[in-house]
Amino acid sequence: MVNADVIVMATPVYFFTMSGQMKMLIDRTTPRFSEIKDKEFYFIFTAATPNEKHLINVKREFKSYLNCLTNPTNKGTIYGLGVGKVGDIKEKKETLLEAYKYGKNA
């Protein structure tokens, strides 16, 4: 992460918060977080809920993380909502296209 230009952080949303694995990753950056400077960040959230308002906690958690870093840029967030079962994401053509465009332009 220290050497990256762009960082994409993706997590499923469980009980309206990020996964434990994502929280562990963030916590493990503690020894070197001051070296994670001037990075562009993209976020991808997938959740069974179809309602974006249920993601307020996970948005706040990532915003708090960025507030601890030096000069981060939040380039965008992709919401894969209503994807609680295997294969549901295949029906979300607009979400997949948005992710493709972000990747192509990053």
Secondary structure, 3 states (H helix, E strand, C coil): CCCCCEEEEEEEEECCEECHHHHHHHHHCHHHHHHCECCEEEEEEEECCCCHHHHHHHHHHHHHHHHHCECCEEEEEEEEECCCCCCHHHHCHHHHHHHHHHHHHC
